[in-house]
């Protein structure tokens, strides 16, 4: 099973301060939800004739301390790989209980038993992979002929993109750089020329343009082809979506000085004339999702200067309606979506680095939102993803910020988040994505670390 939760792009550290100050200079995220995992639970039955596994303990004699099936307390050590579960030393293969009707029910989730099951929060330590100077944004997709996912990043200070091709186990090959625009700050992917190979798009701070690098299907890319945005503009984010359902991916960009979302629709491998749509002041991030339930992608932006989101409903023909505004706390820098309260409607969440928090607004399924809910996140979060990280069916959050940590918050399905896990990554992480990199049914995380010029890969161990 392959789960993908990104295609993002950012530039936070440079541009957020400029947006909040209202300055026209400086220099994000496409999060695509893949199919949700099916939950499997280890199961089995144990009967008197069961001859597999460890030998039975002779309960007629004192039960050896630490042995399989023997009593234990919270501080007692069980032998070998056994763990103390519900007062009994238990092995991973025994994570079931037998009821009075001789049926079995799933026991506690166990990381490392090879089974992706509900309750698994199995994220490990981060592994660094070097990319280029100022690695600021990341997209995950399959850019070659094998089934494994690959990593492509935007290197703002090196004026390049870099690719590392995956091997399907969560490891990646050598880094290969390719020229992009000047100061790339956001990256996304799609088959823009219709040849069946994935291409890469960047939006570039210094050259003030969008560049497309055609993929060759083997992990290589052609020289960039540029489309200008206009003088004195400050792009801040990019995402890729098919707004009209014609299988031609479109590129959407936010521009902070004129506070617009710019849509570049593609047709037969070429951009049509760009269309601009007003949004809130100083848009810092852009995302697409169907908020109204009509099957058509809508667009939502986070606006750093006025502390709002702007929602623009799509009409299915590539055009967007007027923006409706909702408050989401001071200086939002990134935006993601999910169903946090389990009602089937799409909700929105943003990062608030100034207040060290994230803000949720619950959707009503009609393109509107309820009141704000704030949840603290240490370190001034600047980027986040929303996904089911522990397979319990509830939407969780992973956020990164200036403290060089990934902060995982678990959702309870009722609109509330609780801190669960902190994982150290590289310096100044500015983007985060989630995908199943090793095919075990659990989502893994990848951060783009602008301060250390690389990515951090955090694998889940099913």
Secondary structure, 3 states (H helix, E strand, C coil): CCCEECCCCCCHHHHHHHHHHCCCCCCCCCCCCCCCCCCCCCCCCCCCCCCCCCCCCCCCCCCCCCCCCCECCCCCCCCCCCEEECCEEECHHHCEEECCCCCEEECCCCCCCCCCCCCCCCEEEEEEEECCCCEEEEEEECCCCCCCCEEEEEECCCCEEEEECECCCCCECCCEEEECCCCEEEEEEECCCCCCCCEEEEEECCCCEEEEECECCCCCECCCEEEECCCCCCEEEEEEECCCCCCCCEEEEEECCCCEEEEECEECCEECCCEEEECCCCEEEEEEECCCCCCCCEEEEEECCCCEEEEECECCCCCECCCEEEECCCCEEEEEEECCCCCCCCEEEEEECCCCEEEEEEECCCCCEEEEEEEECCCCEEEEEEECCCCCCCCEEEEEECCCEEEEEEECCCCCEEEEEEEECCCCEEEEEEECCCCCCCCEEEEEECCCCEEEEEEECC
